[in-house]
Amino acid sequence: MNTPETKSALLQPFQIGDLTLPNRVIMAPLTRARAGEERLPNALMAEYYTQRASAGLIISEATVVSEQGIGWPQTPGIYNETMADHWKQVVNSVHEAGGRIFLQLWHTGRASHSDFHNGDLPVAPSAIKIEGDGVHTPSGKKPYETPRALETSELPGVVEDYRRAAEFAKQAGFDGVEIHSANGYLLDEFLQSKTNHREDNYGGSIENRYRLLGEVVEAVTSVWQNDRVGVRLSPNGAFNDMGSPDYIEQFTYVARQLDAFGLAYLHVMDGTGFGFHELGPVMTLRDIRKVFSGPLMGNVGYTRESAEEAIVDGAADLIAFGRPYISNPDLVERFQNGWPLAEDADMSVWYSHGPEGYTDFPAYQEEACSVD
């Protein structure tokens, strides 16, 4: 392994439009549930992100674009002025530390529960329930419900929610936004034949299933310049009971359509460590590269070595690291210096709502000093 920064492809700068990333180590979006019941970003969250500001780019935790989009306890929102104002302390702190941060825009779709919506059912492209062990609600884990299929007349409102959220993100000072169209949440549900059985213009064909994502991208790029907008996809994913037989055709089409936008990047969960539907071969970054010419970001299960290889081989331009960033706030410095990574954080503290397992992981040098 090459440890000097000058020999590391992963640690070389990368240009996204007029935004210079000092390295290609991206902090992946990680749901951490520290925003409280009001879903307002706070000083603890500012500390957390600032600790990780040496990343080439931070992608924030998934942030709901509307009340309808809520589906996880104590995750932040970006659908009103107050939320935008509270995000400013996070963004300003990251910028003061020399970092860059995009906000991930999220609607959980059917992966929600009526407990979040005053008894109203969660929404989805079609009334198809998640088959799984349940959803975390404010009153504990409960069985998934059969969602309500969105009416065609409601979809312009969903698109507008994303557009307004993009405006609030700009108001808060973010460097850009990422549209979450992965992991079995609303936009992914519309893309996939397993979850989209609609008979209107938003279902029934590969082209129609892409329509809602395309409209959302158009709306968000009406607020942000195109090269400040990323999109996340998970063609191989089984999370939230996903996986469609025509996934290769669907996601090849999606990537080809998105290529026309000149996006900041396409963020592809190409690894299988987050769950693989096993309906055929793994879609690789090379498969996506055939139809997408812009910056390509890989994610899931990458090590320093495999990330270097992907960039050197031309498969990826950027690599996102998720779980390693939980317990290694100084991940870039550890890569730069060849320092070992800290042990993975126990899953029990991922969503503990306080500083434990969140802001209390030391940087390597601090860790070394504490052992002496």
VOPAGU-2260 file (C-alpha; in pm, 1 decimal, decimal comma):
REM VOPAGU-2260
SITE   aa  ch    i         X         Y         Z
SITE  MET   A    0       0,0       0,0       0,0
SITE  ASN   A    1     126,0     346,2     -88,1
SITE  THR   A    2      94,2     563,9     218,3
SITE  PRO   A    3     247,8     894,5      97,6
SITE  GLU   A    4     -23,0    1125,5     -23,6
SITE  THR   A    5     167,7    1203,6    -346,3
SITE  LYS   A    6     138,5     839,0    -457,5
SITE  SER   A    7    -223,7     785,8    -359,6
SITE  ALA   A    8    -490,8     823,9    -625,4
SITE  LEU   A    9    -753,7     832,5    -350,8
SITE  LEU   A   10    -589,7    1132,8    -190,6
SITE  GLN   A   11    -555,1    1340,2    -506,3
SITE  PRO   A   12    -782,8    1641,9    -563,5
SITE  PHE   A   13   -1090,2    1617,2    -782,2
SITE  GLN   A   14   -1288,7    1891,0    -951,8
SITE  ILE   A   15   -1669,9    1897,5    -946,7
SITE  GLY   A   16   -1763,3    2195,8   -1157,7
SITE  ASP   A   17   -1606,0    2491,1    -981,0
SITE  LEU   A   18   -1581,6    2303,0    -650,0
SITE  THR   A   19   -1239,4    2157,2    -571,7
SITE  LEU   A   20   -1235,6    1847,7    -352,8
SITE  PRO   A   21    -892,9    1809,7    -182,6
SITE  ASN   A   22    -924,8    1431,5    -195,3
SITE  ARG   A   23   -1158,5    1161,4    -327,4
SITE  VAL   A   24   -1257,3    1021,3      13,6
SITE  ILE   A   25   -1628,4    1096,6      47,2
SITE  MET   A   26   -1821,5    1072,4     371,5
SITE  ALA   A   27   -2131,3     872,0     280,4
SITE  PRO   A   28   -2474,0     970,6     414,4
SITE  LEU   A   29   -2535,5     799,4     747,8
SITE  THR   A   30   -2863,7     811,0     938,0
SITE  ARG   A   31   -2767,0     894,5    1297,6
SITE  ALA   A   32   -3096,0    1020,0    1449,9
SITE  ARG   A   33   -2969,0    1310,7    1660,5
SITE  ALA   A   34   -3206,0    1586,0    1543,1
SITE  GLY   A   35   -3461,9    1543,2    1820,6
SITE  GLU   A   36   -3837,2    1518,3    1789,6
SITE  GLU   A   37   -3854,0    1857,6    1618,7
SITE  ARG   A   38   -3612,4    1732,7    1348,9
SITE  LEU   A   39   -3393,3    2040,3    1388,8
SITE  PRO   A   40   -3015,8    2022,2    1333,3
SITE  ASN   A   41   -2824,1    2121,6    1644,5
SITE  ALA   A   42   -2483,2    2190,3    1796,8
SITE  LEU   A   43   -2412,1    1820,4    1852,6
SITE  MET   A   44   -2466,2    1752,4    1482,8
SITE  ALA   A   45   -2243,2    2047,1    1394,7
SITE  GLU   A   46   -1966,5    1899,9    1610,0
SITE  TYR   A   47   -2007,6    1558,2    1449,1
SITE  TYR   A   48   -1980,7    1681,8    1092,4
SITE  THR   A   49   -1701,2    1925,8    1171,1
SITE  GLN   A   50   -1493,4    1643,0    1319,2
SITE  ARG   A   51   -1510,8    1483,1     971,8
SITE  ALA   A   52   -1447,2    1797,2     765,9
SITE  SER   A   53   -1124,9    1664,0     611,7
SITE  ALA   A   54   -1331,6    1441,7     381,3
SITE  GLY   A   55   -1314,3    1547,2      20,1
SITE  LEU   A   56   -1689,9    1593,4      47,4
SITE  ILE   A   57   -1940,5    1523,1     323,7
SITE  ILE   A   58   -2282,2    1400,8     212,9
SITE  SER   A   59   -2521,0    1467,6     498,4
SITE  GLU   A   60   -2749,7    1212,3     652,7
SITE  ALA   A   61   -3075,9    1160,5     466,9
SITE  THR   A   62   -3296,6    1463,5     532,0
SITE  VAL   A   63   -3670,2    1457,1     469,8
SITE  VAL   A   64   -3817,8    1697,4     215,7
SITE  SER   A   65   -4167,4    1698,3     367,0
SITE  GLU   A   66   -4370,9    1574,1     659,8
SITE  GLN   A   67   -4507,2    1307,1     427,8
SITE  GLY   A   68   -4150,6    1186,1     370,3
SITE  ILE   A   69   -4076,6    1114,6     737,9
SITE  GLY   A   70   -4003,4     753,0     824,1
SITE  TRP   A   71   -3737,1     735,5    1094,9
SITE  PRO   A   72   -3729,3     876,9    1449,1
SITE  GLN   A   73   -3535,2    1198,1    1511,1
SITE  THR   A   74   -3394,3    1241,6    1161,4
SITE  PRO   A   75   -3358,2    1600,5    1038,3
SITE  GLY   A   76   -3582,7    1782,5     793,9
SITE  ILE   A   77   -3540,6    2055,5     533,3
SITE  TYR   A   78   -3898,2    2162,9     460,8
SITE  ASN   A   79   -3932,1    2497,3     638,8
SITE  GLU   A   80   -3741,9    2815,0     724,1
SITE  THR   A   81   -3666,9    2704,7    1080,6
SITE  MET   A   82   -3501,1    2386,5     962,3
SITE  ALA   A   83   -3294,3    2579,2     707,8
SITE  ASP   A   84   -3182,2    2820,2     979,5
SITE  HIS   A   85   -3080,8    2534,6    1209,0
SITE  TRP   A   86   -2882,0    2368,9     930,9
SITE  LYS   A   87   -2675,8    2688,9     897,2
SITE  GLN   A   88   -2485,0    2615,8    1218,6
SITE  VAL   A   89   -2381,2    2278,3    1078,5
SITE  VAL   A   90   -2282,3    2413,0     738,3
SITE  ASN   A   91   -2098,7    2715,1     877,1
SITE  SER   A   92   -1902,1    2501,0    1120,7
SITE  VAL   A   93   -1797,3    2258,2     846,3
SITE  HIS   A   94   -1694,8    2546,8     621,1
SITE  GLU   A   95   -1495,4    2713,1     898,8
SITE  ALA   A   96   -1304,6    2385,3     936,1
SITE  GLY   A   97   -1227,5    2387,9     563,3
SITE  GLY   A   98   -1485,1    2127,6     461,9
SITE  ARG   A   99   -1748,0    2090,0     192,1
SITE  ILE   A  100   -2096,1    1945,7     248,0
SITE  PHE   A  101   -2392,2    1841,2      31,2
SITE  LEU   A  102   -2739,1    1778,6     177,2
SITE  GLN   A  103   -2910,2    1449,6      90,6
SITE  LEU   A  104   -3278,7    1493,4       1,7
SITE  TRP   A  105   -3504,3    1208,3     119,7
SITE  HIS   A  106   -3859,8    1080,0     107,7
SITE  THR   A  107   -3898,6     741,1     276,3
SITE  GLY   A  108   -4208,5     635,0      82,6
SITE  ARG   A  109   -4348,9     300,7     193,1
SITE  ALA   A  110   -4060,5     249,3     440,7
SITE  SER   A  111   -4257,8     453,6     692,4
SITE  HIS   A  112   -4552,3     401,3     927,1
SITE  SER   A  113   -4879,9     571,0    1015,8
SITE  ASP   A  114   -4733,7     656,5    1359,4
SITE  PHE   A  115   -4531,9     927,4    1183,2
SITE  HIS   A  116   -4836,4    1067,2    1003,7
SITE  ASN   A  117   -5115,2    1104,2    1261,0
SITE  GLY   A  118   -5261,9     772,5    1157,0
SITE  ASP   A  119   -5241,6     827,8     780,5
SITE  LEU   A  120   -5076,9     548,5     587,5
SITE  PRO   A  121   -4733,7     595,3     430,1
SITE  VAL   A  122   -4734,9     655,9      54,1
SITE  ALA   A  123   -4578,2     467,3    -233,5
SITE  PRO   A  124   -4614,6     420,6    -609,2
SITE  SER   A  125   -4835,0     115,5    -545,9
SITE  ALA   A  126   -5006,8     -43,0    -246,4
SITE  ILE   A  127   -4738,1    -307,2    -190,3
SITE  LYS   A  128   -4614,0    -372,4     163,5
SITE  ILE   A  129   -4252,5    -427,2     262,2
SITE  GLU   A  130   -4188,8    -784,3     367,2
SITE  GLY   A  131   -3953,5    -749,3     662,5
SITE  ASP   A  132   -3917,1    -750,7    1038,6
SITE  GLY   A  133   -4070,0    -409,2    1098,9
SITE  VAL   A  134   -4015,1     -36,5    1106,9
SITE  HIS   A  135   -3877,9     180,0    1390,1
SITE  THR   A  136   -4146,8     426,3    1499,7
SITE  PRO   A  137   -4158,1     685,2    1780,7
SITE  SER   A  138   -4338,2     425,4    1994,0
SITE  GLY   A  139   -4114,0     130,2    1912,1
SITE  LYS   A  140   -4072,7    -122,8    1634,6
SITE  LYS   A  141   -4394,4    -214,0    1453,0
SITE  PRO   A  142   -4493,6    -428,4    1153,9
SITE  TYR   A  143   -4484,5    -267,2     812,1
SITE  GLU   A  144   -4817,8    -146,8     675,3
SITE  THR   A  145   -4957,1    -163,6     324,9
SITE  PRO   A  146   -4894,9     188,0     189,9
SITE  ARG   A  147   -5140,1     407,4       4,0
SITE  ALA   A  148   -5069,1     445,7    -367,0
SITE  LEU   A  149   -5010,8     809,2    -458,8
SITE  GLU   A  150   -5264,5     956,3    -699,3
SITE  THR   A  151   -5126,6    1087,8   -1027,0
SITE  SER   A  152   -5253,2    1432,2    -927,9
SITE  GLU   A  153   -5037,0    1424,0    -614,3
SITE  LEU   A  154   -4704,4    1371,8    -791,5
SITE  PRO   A  155   -4645,5    1735,8    -894,1
SITE  GLY   A  156   -4668,6    1817,4    -523,4
SITE  VAL   A  157   -4400,9    1561,0    -441,7
SITE  VAL   A  158   -4175,0    1714,0    -707,5
SITE  GLU   A  159   -4240,9    2057,9    -561,2
SITE  ASP   A  160   -4143,0    1930,7    -215,8
SITE  TYR   A  161   -3801,4    1838,6    -353,8
SITE  ARG   A  162   -3766,4    2173,8    -528,9
SITE  ARG   A  163   -3851,7    2369,4    -214,5
SITE  ALA   A  164   -3619,3    2152,6      -6,9
SITE  ALA   A  165   -3343,1    2229,2    -256,7
SITE  GLU   A  166   -3414,5    2599,9    -209,3
SITE  PHE   A  167   -3396,3    2565,4     167,9
SITE  ALA   A  168   -3067,4    2376,5     133,5
SITE  LYS   A  169   -2927,6    2661,3     -73,4
SITE  GLN   A  170   -3053,6    2909,4     184,0
SITE  ALA   A  171   -2873,9    2712,0     456,1
SITE  GLY   A  172   -2544,2    2746,6     269,7
SITE  PHE   A  173   -2481,5    2389,0     153,9
SITE  ASP   A  174   -2237,2    2336,8    -132,1
SITE  GLY   A  175   -2487,7    2120,1    -318,7
SITE  VAL   A  176   -2747,8    1848,6    -277,2
SITE  GLU   A  177   -2780,5    1476,1    -340,6
SITE  ILE   A  178   -3113,6    1325,2    -446,6
SITE  HIS   A  179   -3166,0     996,5    -261,9
SITE  SER   A  180   -3306,7     751,8    -516,2
SITE  ALA   A  181   -3177,1     433,2    -353,5
SITE  ASN   A  182   -3235,8     176,4     -77,8
SITE  GLY   A  183   -3607,1     124,4    -130,1
SITE  TYR   A  184   -3720,8     478,7     -53,9
SITE  LEU   A  185   -3979,9     665,0    -259,4
SITE  LEU   A  186   -3787,9     747,7    -577,5
SITE  ASP   A  187   -3631,7     400,6    -586,5
SITE  GLU   A  188   -3977,5     250,7    -537,2
SITE  PHE   A  189   -4095,9     434,3    -847,5
SITE  LEU   A  190   -3795,7     311,4   -1047,9
SITE  GLN   A  191   -3840,3     -56,6    -974,7
SITE  SER   A  192   -4090,4    -297,0   -1125,5
SITE  LYS   A  193   -4116,1    -484,9    -795,1
SITE  THR   A  194   -4273,1    -185,9    -622,3
SITE  ASN   A  195   -4421,2      12,4    -911,4
SITE  HIS   A  196   -4731,4    -151,7   -1058,8
SITE  ARG   A  197   -4888,3     173,2   -1176,5
SITE  GLU   A  198   -5088,6     202,1   -1496,6
SITE  ASP   A  199   -5048,1     577,6   -1548,7
SITE  ASN   A  200   -4757,6     768,5   -1703,3
SITE  TYR   A  201   -4539,7     688,7   -1400,6
SITE  GLY   A  202   -4550,1     310,1   -1437,6
SITE  GLY   A  203   -4576,2      20,8   -1679,1
SITE  SER   A  204   -4245,8      70,1   -1862,7
SITE  ILE   A  205   -3882,0     141,1   -1788,5
SITE  GLU   A  206   -3923,3     490,7   -1928,8
SITE  ASN   A  207   -4234,7     566,7   -1724,0
SITE  ARG   A  208   -4086,4     433,4   -1401,9
SITE  TYR   A  209   -3797,2     679,6   -1444,7
SITE  ARG   A  210   -4034,5     973,2   -1499,6
SITE  LEU   A  211   -4069,4    1087,4   -1137,0
SITE  LEU   A  212   -3694,0    1083,7   -1072,2
SITE  GLY   A  213   -3639,5    1275,5   -1395,9
SITE  GLU   A  214   -3892,0    1539,8   -1290,3
SITE  VAL   A  215   -3729,6    1569,0    -947,6
SITE  VAL   A  216   -3384,5    1614,1   -1101,8
SITE  GLU   A  217   -3522,3    1880,8   -1335,5
SITE  ALA   A  218   -3684,5    2060,8   -1042,3
SITE  VAL   A  219   -3374,9    2048,4    -822,7
SITE  THR   A  220   -3147,3    2163,8   -1107,2
SITE  SER   A  221   -3379,0    2461,1   -1156,2
SITE  VAL   A  222   -3257,3    2572,6    -811,2
SITE  TRP   A  223   -2896,4    2452,4    -818,5
SITE  GLN   A  224   -2657,1    2448,8   -1110,4
SITE  ASN   A  225   -2642,0    2094,2   -1243,0
SITE  ASP   A  226   -2285,9    2027,9   -1129,6
SITE  ARG   A  227   -2389,1    2088,4    -768,0
SITE  VAL   A  228   -2648,5    1809,6    -776,8
SITE  GLY   A  229   -2574,1    1439,0    -726,2
SITE  VAL   A  230   -2804,0    1135,6    -747,6
SITE  ARG   A  231   -2776,3     811,3    -551,9
SITE  LEU   A  232   -2880,9     471,3    -692,4
SITE  SER   A  233   -2870,3     114,2    -558,2
SITE  PRO   A  234   -2919,5    -125,2    -852,0
SITE  ASN   A  235   -2802,7    -428,5    -653,5
SITE  GLY   A  236   -2978,1    -352,5    -327,4
SITE  ALA   A  237   -3219,4    -570,3    -132,4
SITE  PHE   A  238   -3264,8    -326,7     158,5
SITE  ASN   A  239   -3629,9    -243,8     229,2
SITE  ASP   A  240   -3735,4    -554,6      34,6
SITE  MET   A  241   -3611,2    -433,8    -304,4
SITE  GLY   A  242   -3481,6    -607,3    -614,9
SITE  SER   A  243   -3649,8    -629,5    -955,3
SITE  PRO   A  244   -3595,8    -887,6   -1230,7
SITE  ASP   A  245   -3532,0    -614,8   -1491,6
SITE  TYR   A  246   -3284,7    -422,5   -1274,8
SITE  ILE   A  247   -3007,7    -419,7   -1536,1
SITE  GLU   A  248   -3230,4    -270,1   -1805,5
SITE  GLN   A  249   -3390,8     -25,0   -1561,7
SITE  PHE   A  250   -3074,7     112,6   -1408,3
SITE  THR   A  251   -2885,7     122,1   -1737,8
SITE  TYR   A  252   -3167,0     340,8   -1871,2
SITE  VAL   A  253   -3167,0     558,4   -1559,4
SITE  ALA   A  254   -2790,9     616,9   -1571,9
SITE  ARG   A  255   -2809,9     701,0   -1943,4
SITE  GLN   A  256   -3087,2     954,8   -1881,7
SITE  LEU   A  257   -2902,6    1113,2   -1590,5
SITE  ASP   A  258   -2588,3    1146,5   -1800,2
SITE  ALA   A  259   -2758,1    1421,2   -2001,9
SITE  PHE   A  260   -2782,4    1648,8   -1696,7
SITE  GLY   A  261   -2410,1    1705,7   -1637,5
SITE  LEU   A  262   -2449,3    1621,8   -1268,3
SITE  ALA   A  263   -2190,3    1667,7    -995,3
SITE  TYR   A  264   -2172,4    1288,4    -971,1
SITE  LEU   A  265   -2369,0     965,9    -981,0
SITE  HIS   A  266   -2341,6     785,0    -647,2
SITE  VAL   A  267   -2382,6     410,5    -703,7
SITE  MET   A  268   -2404,7     156,3    -425,3
SITE  ASP   A  269   -2218,3    -104,6    -625,9
SITE  GLY   A  270   -2103,7    -315,3    -331,9
SITE  THR   A  271   -2321,8    -597,6    -199,9
SITE  GLY   A  272   -2243,1    -563,7     171,7
SITE  PHE   A  273   -2568,4    -375,3     232,9
SITE  GLY   A  274   -2770,1    -664,6      89,6
SITE  PHE   A  275   -2789,5    -812,1    -262,4
SITE  HIS   A  276   -3110,1    -925,4    -431,0
SITE  GLU   A  277   -2930,6   -1205,3    -621,0
SITE  LEU   A  278   -3154,2   -1172,5    -927,0
SITE  GLY   A  279   -2859,6   -1180,1   -1164,6
SITE  PRO   A  280   -2503,2   -1049,8   -1189,5
SITE  VAL   A  281   -2389,1    -758,4    -976,9
SITE  MET   A  282   -2411,6    -428,7   -1164,3
SITE  THR   A  283   -2063,7    -282,2   -1146,1
SITE  LEU   A  284   -1930,1      68,0   -1184,2
SITE  ARG   A  285   -1791,9     -40,9   -1519,6
SITE  ASP   A  286   -2145,1    -126,6   -1630,9
SITE  ILE   A  287   -2259,7     221,1   -1531,0
SITE  ARG   A  288   -1952,6     382,4   -1687,8
SITE  LYS   A  289   -2063,6     254,2   -2029,2
SITE  VAL   A  290   -2363,4     488,1   -2023,0
SITE  PHE   A  291   -2267,0     758,5   -1772,3
SITE  SER   A  292   -1976,0     987,3   -1862,7
SITE  GLY   A  293   -1977,5    1215,0   -1558,1
SITE  PRO   A  294   -1807,9    1171,0   -1219,2
SITE  LEU   A  295   -1887,3     831,0   -1071,0
SITE  MET   A  296   -1885,4     751,4    -699,3
SITE  GLY   A  297   -1866,4     395,8    -563,9
SITE  ASN   A  298   -1992,0     287,4    -223,9
SITE  VAL   A  299   -2038,0     -10,2      13,0
SITE  GLY   A  300   -1759,4    -216,8     160,2
SITE  TYR   A  301   -1462,1     -35,8      14,3
SITE  THR   A  302   -1124,6     -50,3     189,8
SITE  ARG   A  303    -838,5     188,2     132,8
SITE  GLU   A  304    -684,1     -67,0    -102,9
SITE  SER   A  305    -995,7    -146,0    -306,9
SITE  ALA   A  306   -1079,1     224,8    -331,1
SITE  GLU   A  307    -733,6     299,2    -468,8
SITE  GLU   A  308    -773,3      19,6    -720,2
SITE  ALA   A  309   -1113,3     141,6    -839,5
SITE  ILE   A  310    -980,2     492,0    -900,6
SITE  VAL   A  311    -654,3     382,0   -1065,2
SITE  ASP   A  312    -845,2     143,3   -1293,3
SITE  GLY   A  313   -1085,6     420,4   -1394,1
SITE  ALA   A  314   -1394,6     246,7   -1259,1
SITE  ALA   A  315   -1461,8     528,8   -1011,5
SITE  ASP   A  316   -1363,3     891,3    -960,4
SITE  LEU   A  317   -1472,0     907,9    -596,0
SITE  ILE   A  318   -1531,5     652,6    -321,4
SITE  ALA   A  319   -1780,4     699,4     -37,6
SITE  PHE   A  320   -1708,2     545,5     301,7
SITE  GLY   A  321   -1995,2     496,7     545,4
SITE  ARG   A  322   -1939,4     283,8     853,1
SITE  PRO   A  323   -1564,3     361,0     874,3
SITE  TYR   A  324   -1659,9     728,2     921,1
SITE  ILE   A  325   -1862,5     650,3    1232,5
SITE  SER   A  326   -1559,7     551,0    1441,3
SITE  ASN   A  327   -1287,9     728,2    1238,4
SITE  PRO   A  328   -1359,6    1101,6    1221,5
SITE  ASP   A  329   -1005,8    1146,1    1087,0
SITE  LEU   A  330   -1037,9     880,9     816,7
SITE  VAL   A  331    -848,3    1087,4     560,0
SITE  GLU   A  332    -557,9    1143,8     799,0
SITE  ARG   A  333    -546,8     773,1     880,0
SITE  PHE   A  334    -526,4     696,3     508,8
SITE  GLN   A  335    -261,4     964,2     456,9
SITE  ASN   A  336     -39,1     835,3     734,0
SITE  GLY   A  337    -105,3     462,9     710,9
SITE  TRP   A  338    -253,7     461,7    1059,6
SITE  PRO   A  339    -481,3     170,6    1151,2
SITE  LEU   A  340    -855,9     222,6    1161,4
SITE  ALA   A  341   -1046,0     215,7    1488,2
SITE  GLU   A  342   -1273,5     -78,6    1558,9
SITE  ASP   A  343   -1619,6     -52,8    1409,9
SITE  ALA   A  344   -1874,2     114,6    1633,0
SITE  ASP   A  345   -2129,9    -117,2    1788,6
SITE  MET   A  346   -2465,0     -91,3    1610,9
SITE  SER   A  347   -2639,0     -27,3    1944,6
SITE  VAL   A  348   -2500,5     328,8    1951,8
SITE  TRP   A  349   -2566,3     423,2    1591,1
SITE  TYR   A  350   -2904,2     580,0    1673,6
SITE  SER   A  351   -2866,6     646,7    2047,3
SITE  HIS   A  352   -2979,9    1013,4    2021,6
SITE  GLY   A  353   -2683,7    1150,1    2224,4
SITE  PRO   A  354   -2305,4    1202,7    2202,9
SITE  GLU   A  355   -2225,6     839,7    2284,2
SITE  GLY   A  356   -2119,8     660,2    1969,4
SITE  TYR   A  357   -2145,9     988,1    1779,4
SITE  THR   A  358   -1897,7    1259,9    1873,4
SITE  ASP   A  359   -1688,6    1064,1    2124,8
SITE  PHE   A  360   -1461,5     876,9    1881,8
SITE  PRO   A  361   -1106,9    1016,5    1912,2
SITE  ALA   A  362    -873,4    1101,7    1628,9
SITE  TYR   A  363    -579,8     863,5    1598,8
SITE  GLN   A  364    -319,7    1081,9    1770,4
SITE  GLU   A  365    -555,7    1155,6    2056,3
SITE  GLU   A  366    -627,5     786,2    2083,1
SITE  ALA   A  367    -254,5     707,3    2090,6
SITE  CYS   A  368    -191,3     966,4    2361,9
SITE  SER   A  369    -471,8     828,1    2577,5
SITE  VAL   A  370    -306,2     484,9    2572,1
SITE  ASP   A  371      28,9     616,5    2696,7
